[in-house]
Amino acid sequence: MRLGLAMGYGGEPMERVLPVIRHAERIGVDSVWSVEEYGPDAVSVLGYLAAVTERIELGTAIMQIPARTPAATAMAAMTLDVLSNGRFQLGLGLSVPWIVEGWHGLPYERPLRRTREYVEIVRRAIAHEDRVHYDGQIYTLPYRGPGSTGRARPVRSEMTPLRPDIPIYLAAIGPGNLALTGELADGWLSGMYAPEHEAAILAPLEEGLARAGRARDAVRICPILYVARARTVPEGRDKLRPLYAHLIGAASPGVRNTYADVVAQMGYEGAAHDVRKHFADGDRAAAAAAVPDRLLDEVALLGPVEAIVDRLAAWRESRVDTLILLDRDTDLLEAARAAL
């Protein structure tokens, strides 16, 4: 099993971050992933890291689909791949409605169709085989809609890619999006995963793989795990309870909470209901208290280093290709690298 590091970069001086990345590369961590929400973007920081690292793979987890046109994403991917000498991995995701609409000012509509068309265009642009012509329900290249000049023709990138098939990973939670990942993607960036519940969690992915006639191992499974190092396991749980209460309990009108769906799929339907009720009532403390201990133990890494290393044994036996830790604790990285 490979080990990755998710870098929750918040815009701090790189002198605080770079020693962790260099240490990770030195001890054999396989990849580092940049995160993007509505602050620092996922691309710029990897351009910097491409210049100061040599071996470690560089991935985005994720670049937000609504934030860029497919062509802009293809351009960034090809550039980062050249700058890193073929170490780039393109992670894409839809983000969430309140960021898409509140920050980017775009409608959060037809997400599955948008993802499918986006990935297809990005792949064609990177492949550099011909001018990119696309007639989709959402994207049309060249654009012929309202306000167009009607004079544009299909375009091929001026840049010859270092690799014409840069790996594309999709961040997916809901069953439809996960099935689409099985059809289209090279990897899956998961935000809620547990070895004990693999069969249920992976059922939509398997459906997509079968639908596309792809092999069972065609998609790399790459969970991103929250980590809470603490003196005791209960302390570690308590550090993560508010976060998971928010993931499970948050609600938006007309938008399904797929984190709650996955938790219910894992056998915690009653607990998910309780968390959501307390969250809706505004009682965040009760919502956090309702998050089951066992769920936290299964989906996160928590407690003393020894307990975390013991828990990694279950992950080693799973179908996971790369375990991505959202943490900057270099001692913990060393212990995880040795255990995996």
N, C-alpha and C positions, 0 to 999 in steps of 0.2 A: 504494500500500500504506500502511496506517495503522500507527502505532507506539504500543505500549503499554508501561507500566512495571509490573512486578510488585513489590509492596512487601513484602519479607520482614520484617514488623514483629515484633519480639521483646519488646515491652513497654518499650523505652527511652523517655526523655523525647521528646515530640513536637518539641521544639526541634531535635532532631538530624535529624528526618525531614522536617519541614515545608518547609525551604528547598529540598530536592530536589523535592518535589511542586510547589511554586510555580514553580521553575525549569522543570520539565517542562511545566507549563501555559503558561508564558510563551513557550517556544520552539515550541509547537504539538504536543506529544505528545498523542495523542488520548484515551488512557484510562489510569487507574491502577487496579490490581487488588490487593485485600487477600487475604492467605493465611491459612488456618486449619488447624491440626493439633491440638495439645493444650495450647496456651498461650493467647495472645491470640485472641479470636474475630474473625471476619471482618466482623462487622456494626458493632461499636462504633466502630472506627477510621474507617469510611466516614461515619458520622454526624458525626464531628468534621470530616472533610475536606469534607463537604457545606457546612459553614458557612464555610469559609475558602478555598474555590475558587469559580470562576464558570463555567468553560467545560468543563473536562476531565471526561470520562465516568468514572463510578465503578462498578467491578465487583468481584464476589467470585470468587476463584479458589482455593479454592471455599468455599461453605457446605456442611458435611457433612450429607448426608441423614439418617444415623442420629442426629444430634445434636438434631434438632428435629422436631416434628410438621409435616406439610404446612401446617397452618393457621398455626403459629408462623412458618414461613418466608414464607408469603404476607403475614402482618402486617408482618414486618420489611421485606420487599421494597416493599410499598406505602408504608411510612413513609419509607424511604430515598429512594424516588422523589419523594415530596413535598418532603422536606428538600433534595434536590438539584435541584429544579425539572425533573424528567424526565431526569436524567442517569444513572440507575441501570441496571445490567445484572446479572441474577441468574445467577451461576455455581454449579452444583450438582455434587456428586460423592459417591461411596459411601465415600470414604476407604479404609482398609486394615483387614484383620481384627484386627490386634493393637491398633489404636486403637479400633475399634468395640467390641471385646469387653473390652479391657483398661482403656479410659478411660470409655467410655459404658456398659459393662456390658450390652450387647445382643448377640444372636447375629448373626453375619454370614451370613445365609442368603438364598437366592432373590434375589440382587442385581438381576437384570434385571427381574424382576416388580416388585420394590420400587421401582425407579427409574421404571418406566412409571406405576404407580399414583400415585406421589408427584408427578410432573410434572403428571399430569392433574388431581389435586386442587388443586395450587397454581394452575394456570391457571384453574380454575373459581372459586376463592376470589378471585383478583385481578380476574377479569372482572366480578364483582359483579352478575351478571345475575339470579341467583336464589339461594335457599337452597341450600347445598351438600349434596347427598345422594349418597353413593357406596357401592356394594356391590362391594368388591374382594376378592381372595384374601388380601390383607395388611391393607388399611385398610378400615374400615367407618364411615361417617358417616351418622347417629349410631351410636355404639358400642352394640352389643346383646349383647356377649359376657359371659363370666363376671364377676360383680361389678357389672354395670350395674344402674341403677335401673329401666331400661325406660321411663323417662319423657321422655328427651331427644327433641328434634325437630331437624330440620335448621336450620342457622344461616346467615345472611348477614352479612358484615362490617358493622360500624357505620360503617366508613370508606369513603367513595366514593373510588376510586383516581384519581390524577392521570391515569394511563394504564391502560386495562383490559387491555393486552397487553404488559407488561414483557418484554423479550427474555430468554429462558432459554438459557443455555449449559450444556453437559454436559462434564465431564471424563471421558474414556473412553480406555481403552487396548486392552482385549481386543476381538476381532472382534464378539462378540455385543453388547457395550455400544456399540461404535462404530456398528453397524448400527441399534441403537435410537436413537442420536443422529441418524442420518439420517432416521429416521421422525418424531421428536418435536421436536427442538431447533431453536433459531434460530442456535446457534453451537456450535462444538466447541473446547474447551480441550485442546490436545494436549501431552503431556509428552515425546514422542519423535517427531521429525519431521525429514525431510530432503528438500529439493527433488529430489535425484537419485532418490529412491525413491517419488515421489508415487503412481504408478500402483498399486504394491503396497500402500502404506499406506492409500490411500483406497478400496480395493476394498470393504471392508465398509460404509463410509459410502455409497458409490454403491449398494450393494445395499439399504440401508435407505431411501434416497431413492426408488429405483425401486419398492420394495414399497409405499411410501406415496403413489406418484404425484406426487412433489414434483419441482420443478425442480432442476437440477444445482447452481445457486448459492443454493439455499434455506438452506443452512447456512454460516455464516461460519466459516472455518478460522483458528484463532488459536493457534498454537504458543507455548508458554512456553519461552524459551531460557535456559539457563545461560550466563553470560558470565565469561570469565577474561582480563582485560586483563593483559598481561605484556610484558616487553621483547622476547621472541621467541615464535614460535609453539610451539616445543617446551616452553618454560616454561609457556605457557598450557595446553597439553595435560596437563602434569604436575600442574597445579593441579586439573584436573577428573578425572583418572584414578580417584582413590579414590571419588569420588561415583558415577561410572558403573559402577565395579566393584560397588559396593553395590546400585545399581539392577538390574543384570543378574544379580548373584550371589545376592542375598538369597533365602532359601527358608523357607517355612512349611509344616508338614504339611497336606496336603489342599488347598493353595492354589497355583494356577498362577502362575508369574512371567510376567506378560504383557509386561513390559519385555524379558525375554529372548526371548520369542516375536517381538516386533516387530524386534529386532535380527537374529534369524535370518531373518525375512521380508525384511530389507534385504540379505541375502546374507552375513551374518556368523555363520552357524550354528556353524562350528568354533570361532570366537573366543568366542562365547557359552558353548559347552560348556566351554572351558578356564577361562573366568572363573568359571563356576559350580562347577567341580571344585575350583579353588584356594580359592574362598570356603568351600565345604563342609569343606575340609581345615583351615580356620582360617588359611590363608596369605594375608592381605589384601594384602601387598606383591606377591606373585605374581599375585593376581587383578587388581590395578591395572595391573601391567605387561602383562597379557594383553589389555587393552582396546586395540583397534587405533587407530593414529594417524588413519587415514582416517575411521573412524567418528566420532571426536571432532570432526574438521574438518567433518563433514557435519551433525551434530546440535547443535553448540554454536557460540558465537562466542568466539574466543580469539586471543591474541597482541597485537601492537601495534595501535593504532587504525587504522593504514593497512591492515593485513591484515584487520581486521574489516570495514572499509568495502568492501574488495575482495570479501569473501565475501558481502556484502549484495546484490551484483549477481545472484547465483543465486536469492536469496530473492525479489527483485523480479519475476523471471520465473515464479515459482511461482503456485499457486492460493491462496496465503495471503492472507487479508483483513487481519489485524492481527498484527504480529510483536511479541510481548510479551517484554521483556527483564527478567530477574531480576537487577537491578543498580541501584546508586545513583550510578554515576559520571556526573556531569553533563557532563563533556567528551565522554564516549562517547555519551551521549544526544544531544548537539548534533550530533556527527558522523553518527550513525545517522539522525537526523531529516533532515539535509541530504541524505544518500545515498538515502533512501527517497522 
